[in-house]
Amino acid sequence: MLHIINKSPLEKSSLETCLAVAQDGGIVLLIEDAVYAATRGNTAAARLTAAQDRLKICVLGPDLEARGLADRLIEGVTSIDYGGFVDLAAEHKSQSWL
């Protein structure tokens, strides 16, 4: 399952809820303001790091770059481009978290 999150963890609890219910082997893709969660020093970074043993964590690279955060990505998180986003969406059922 591909879990797509677009809200900042400071704005909504979507990421926290997703991590609590996502089944092992799933993929979490952070887009738009949700990319803040995957940066060093963010309050959600520890939760994402802990989830990496059971979930693949990805961020949309252009959204990370647009916010000037590309150099702050936490270890183990994969940055993907728009083509990678399309590939993930085509290969997996998806759930958008609002």
C-alpha positions as CSV (number, residue, x, y, z in Angstrom):
1,M,0.0,0.0,0.0
2,L,1.2,3.5,-0.9
3,H,0.3,6.0,1.8
4,I,0.4,9.6,0.6
5,I,0.6,12.4,3.1
6,N,0.6,16.1,2.2
7,K,0.1,18.0,5.5
8,S,2.8,19.2,7.8
9,P,3.0,17.1,11.1
10,L,2.7,20.4,12.9
11,E,-0.7,21.1,11.2
12,K,-2.4,17.7,11.2
13,S,-2.0,14.3,12.8
14,S,-2.2,12.5,9.4
15,L,1.4,11.2,9.6
16,E,1.0,9.9,13.2
17,T,-2.2,8.1,12.3
18,C,-0.7,6.7,9.2
19,L,2.3,5.3,10.9
20,A,0.1,3.7,13.6
21,V,-2.1,1.8,11.1
22,A,0.1,1.2,8.1
23,Q,0.9,-2.5,7.6
24,D,4.5,-3.8,7.4
25,G,6.0,-3.5,3.9
26,G,4.0,-0.4,3.0
27,I,5.4,2.8,1.5
28,V,4.9,6.3,3.0
29,L,5.3,9.1,0.5
30,L,5.6,12.7,1.9
31,I,4.6,15.4,-0.5
32,E,3.9,19.2,-0.2
33,D,4.2,20.4,3.4
34,A,4.5,16.8,4.8
35,V,8.2,16.8,3.6
36,Y,9.0,18.9,6.7
37,A,8.5,15.6,8.7
38,A,11.6,14.0,7.0
39,T,14.0,16.7,8.0
40,R,16.6,16.7,10.8
41,G,15.5,18.5,13.9
42,N,11.8,18.1,13.2
43,T,9.6,16.6,16.0
44,A,8.4,13.9,13.6
45,A,11.9,12.8,12.5
46,A,12.2,10.3,15.3
47,R,8.9,8.6,14.5
48,L,9.9,8.3,10.8
49,T,13.3,6.9,11.7
50,A,11.6,4.3,14.0
51,A,9.1,3.3,11.3
52,Q,11.8,2.6,8.7
53,D,12.3,-1.0,10.0
54,R,8.8,-1.8,8.7
55,L,7.9,0.9,6.1
56,K,9.7,2.5,3.2
57,I,9.7,6.3,3.7
58,C,10.0,8.5,0.6
59,V,9.7,12.2,0.0
60,L,8.9,14.1,-3.2
61,G,12.3,15.7,-4.0
62,P,10.9,18.7,-5.8
63,D,8.8,19.6,-2.8
64,L,11.8,19.2,-0.5
65,E,13.9,21.4,-2.8
66,A,11.1,24.1,-3.1
67,R,11.2,24.5,0.6
68,G,15.0,24.7,0.8
69,L,15.3,21.5,2.8
70,A,17.1,19.1,0.5
71,D,20.3,19.2,2.7
72,R,18.3,18.3,5.9
73,L,16.8,15.0,4.9
74,I,17.1,12.4,7.6
75,E,19.1,9.2,6.9
76,G,17.2,6.3,5.3
77,V,14.5,8.4,3.6
78,T,14.5,8.2,-0.2
79,S,14.0,11.2,-2.3
80,I,12.0,10.6,-5.5
81,D,11.1,12.7,-8.5
82,Y,7.8,13.1,-10.2
83,G,8.5,10.0,-12.4
84,G,9.1,8.0,-9.3
85,F,5.8,9.2,-7.8
86,V,4.0,8.1,-11.0
87,D,5.7,4.7,-10.8
88,L,4.7,4.2,-7.2
89,A,1.1,5.2,-7.9
90,A,1.0,2.8,-10.8
91,E,2.5,-0.1,-8.9
92,H,0.5,0.1,-5.7
93,K,-2.9,0.8,-4.3
94,S,-2.9,4.1,-2.6
95,Q,-4.4,5.9,0.4
96,S,-4.2,9.6,0.7
97,W,-4.2,10.9,4.2
98,L,-6.0,14.3,4.7
